[in-house]
Amino acid sequence: MQLDQFPGFKHFLECYFNISTDFPDLKHLALDYKNRESEKSVNALVNELNTISAMKDLEAVKTFV
């Protein structure tokens, strides 16, 4: 699995996510993303996250973060 397959997820990781973010702060990150990005981008990210989740390949996802 390549990160380039998921451009919305890549954008979220590069522009919003910080590895030192605590789990409770993820809600704030998600709300910030939702408020700043277009509805199309938000929907694309949700679809990509659902696809990644359905793959159940945590090791591949770890390579992104």
CNS distance restraints for C-alpha pairs under 8 A (distance, minus, plus):
assign (resid   1 and name CA) (resid   5 and name CA) 7.43 0.50 0.50
assign (resid   1 and name CA) (resid  60 and name CA) 6.36 0.50 0.50
assign (resid   2 and name CA) (resid   6 and name CA) 7.71 0.50 0.50
assign (resid   3 and name CA) (resid   7 and name CA) 7.11 0.50 0.50
assign (resid   3 and name CA) (resid   9 and name CA) 7.77 0.50 0.50
assign (resid   3 and name CA) (resid  10 and name CA) 6.29 0.50 0.50
assign (resid   3 and name CA) (resid  64 and name CA) 6.53 0.50 0.50
assign (resid   4 and name CA) (resid  10 and name CA) 7.17 0.50 0.50
assign (resid   6 and name CA) (resid  10 and name CA) 6.18 0.50 0.50
assign (resid   6 and name CA) (resid  48 and name CA) 6.16 0.50 0.50
assign (resid   7 and name CA) (resid  11 and name CA) 6.07 0.50 0.50
assign (resid   8 and name CA) (resid  12 and name CA) 6.21 0.50 0.50
assign (resid   8 and name CA) (resid  41 and name CA) 6.76 0.50 0.50
assign (resid   8 and name CA) (resid  44 and name CA) 6.30 0.50 0.50
assign (resid   8 and name CA) (resid  45 and name CA) 4.88 0.50 0.50
assign (resid   8 and name CA) (resid  48 and name CA) 7.14 0.50 0.50
assign (resid   9 and name CA) (resid  13 and name CA) 6.18 0.50 0.50
assign (resid   9 and name CA) (resid  45 and name CA) 5.79 0.50 0.50
assign (resid   9 and name CA) (resid  48 and name CA) 6.78 0.50 0.50
assign (resid   9 and name CA) (resid  49 and name CA) 7.26 0.50 0.50
assign (resid  10 and name CA) (resid  14 and name CA) 6.10 0.50 0.50
assign (resid  11 and name CA) (resid  15 and name CA) 5.83 0.50 0.50
assign (resid  11 and name CA) (resid  16 and name CA) 7.83 0.50 0.50
assign (resid  12 and name CA) (resid  16 and name CA) 5.27 0.50 0.50
assign (resid  12 and name CA) (resid  17 and name CA) 6.31 0.50 0.50
assign (resid  12 and name CA) (resid  33 and name CA) 7.73 0.50 0.50
assign (resid  13 and name CA) (resid  17 and name CA) 4.74 0.50 0.50
assign (resid  13 and name CA) (resid  18 and name CA) 7.46 0.50 0.50
assign (resid  13 and name CA) (resid  65 and name CA) 7.45 0.50 0.50
assign (resid  16 and name CA) (resid  29 and name CA) 6.68 0.50 0.50
assign (resid  16 and name CA) (resid  33 and name CA) 7.25 0.50 0.50
assign (resid  17 and name CA) (resid  21 and name CA) 7.30 0.50 0.50
assign (resid  17 and name CA) (resid  29 and name CA) 7.28 0.50 0.50
assign (resid  19 and name CA) (resid  65 and name CA) 7.30 0.50 0.50
assign (resid  21 and name CA) (resid  25 and name CA) 6.30 0.50 0.50
assign (resid  21 and name CA) (resid  26 and name CA) 7.10 0.50 0.50
assign (resid  22 and name CA) (resid  26 and name CA) 6.91 0.50 0.50
assign (resid  24 and name CA) (resid  28 and name CA) 8.00 0.50 0.50
assign (resid  25 and name CA) (resid  29 and name CA) 6.48 0.50 0.50
assign (resid  26 and name CA) (resid  30 and name CA) 6.10 0.50 0.50
assign (resid  27 and name CA) (resid  31 and name CA) 6.20 0.50 0.50
assign (resid  28 and name CA) (resid  32 and name CA) 6.04 0.50 0.50
assign (resid  29 and name CA) (resid  33 and name CA) 6.11 0.50 0.50
assign (resid  30 and name CA) (resid  34 and name CA) 6.09 0.50 0.50
assign (resid  31 and name CA) (resid  35 and name CA) 6.07 0.50 0.50
assign (resid  32 and name CA) (resid  36 and name CA) 6.15 0.50 0.50
assign (resid  33 and name CA) (resid  37 and name CA) 5.78 0.50 0.50
assign (resid  33 and name CA) (resid  42 and name CA) 7.65 0.50 0.50
assign (resid  34 and name CA) (resid  38 and name CA) 7.55 0.50 0.50
assign (resid  34 and name CA) (resid  39 and name CA) 7.62 0.50 0.50
assign (resid  34 and name CA) (resid  42 and name CA) 6.17 0.50 0.50
assign (resid  37 and name CA) (resid  41 and name CA) 6.16 0.50 0.50
assign (resid  37 and name CA) (resid  42 and name CA) 6.51 0.50 0.50
assign (resid  38 and name CA) (resid  42 and name CA) 6.31 0.50 0.50
assign (resid  39 and name CA) (resid  43 and name CA) 6.09 0.50 0.50
assign (resid  40 and name CA) (resid  44 and name CA) 6.13 0.50 0.50
assign (resid  41 and name CA) (resid  45 and name CA) 6.17 0.50 0.50
assign (resid  42 and name CA) (resid  46 and name CA) 6.26 0.50 0.50
assign (resid  43 and name CA) (resid  47 and name CA) 6.18 0.50 0.50
assign (resid  44 and name CA) (resid  48 and name CA) 6.14 0.50 0.50
assign (resid  45 and name CA) (resid  49 and name CA) 6.07 0.50 0.50
assign (resid  46 and name CA) (resid  50 and name CA) 6.16 0.50 0.50
assign (resid  47 and name CA) (resid  51 and name CA) 6.22 0.50 0.50
assign (resid  48 and name CA) (resid  52 and name CA) 6.14 0.50 0.50
assign (resid  49 and name CA) (resid  53 and name CA) 5.97 0.50 0.50
assign (resid  50 and name CA) (resid  54 and name CA) 6.08 0.50 0.50
assign (resid  51 and name CA) (resid  55 and name CA) 6.39 0.50 0.50
assign (resid  52 and name CA) (resid  56 and name CA) 6.97 0.50 0.50
assign (resid  52 and name CA) (resid  57 and name CA) 7.65 0.50 0.50
assign (resid  52 and name CA) (resid  61 and name CA) 7.79 0.50 0.50
assign (resid  53 and name CA) (resid  57 and name CA) 7.75 0.50 0.50
assign (resid  57 and name CA) (resid  61 and name CA) 6.65 0.50 0.50
assign (resid  58 and name CA) (resid  62 and name CA) 6.16 0.50 0.50
assign (resid  59 and name CA) (resid  63 and name CA) 6.83 0.50 0.50
assign (resid  60 and name CA) (resid  64 and name CA) 7.38 0.50 0.50
assign (resid  61 and name CA) (resid  65 and name CA) 7.08 0.50 0.50
